[in-house]
Amino acid sequence: MYNILVVEDDCNTNQVICEFLKDSGYTVTASFDGKAAIKHLLAVFLKRENSIALKAHQEQAKALCFPLLRDLMFHPPVKSFMTE
């Protein structure tokens, strides 16, 4: 199954979304702001890199990862479907 990172600053909305996804069988991590989400994504990426014994290439991975995460932070690839 997929791991999903939910980024929503409203606590109640975040909780509802997370509970729905967990009930649907997904592994869910909650984040309440974009910076925390970026830190989480980076930590997961670096943990994966370490776990598959690529420490020698970790600096190269960081050099590739940081610009990608920066771009995602300032230019999200998914538009919201919610209307006000």
C-alpha positions, 0 to 999 in steps of 0.5 A: 500500500502507499504512504501518504503525507497529509499537509493541512494546517487546520487540525480538525481537517488534518485529523479527518483526512488522516482517519479517512485514509487510514481507514482506507488502508493507507499509511499516513503521516500528518504534517501541519505546515509546508516546512515540516512536510519538506523536512519529513520528505527529506528525512525519509529520502535520506533514511532510504538512502542510508538503508540501501547502503548509498552513503558514498553517494549521499552528498550527490543525493542531497544535491539532487533532492534539495532543488526538487524539494525547493521546487515542490515547496514553491510550485506544488504539482497538484492544484486543490479541487476544493472551492470556497 
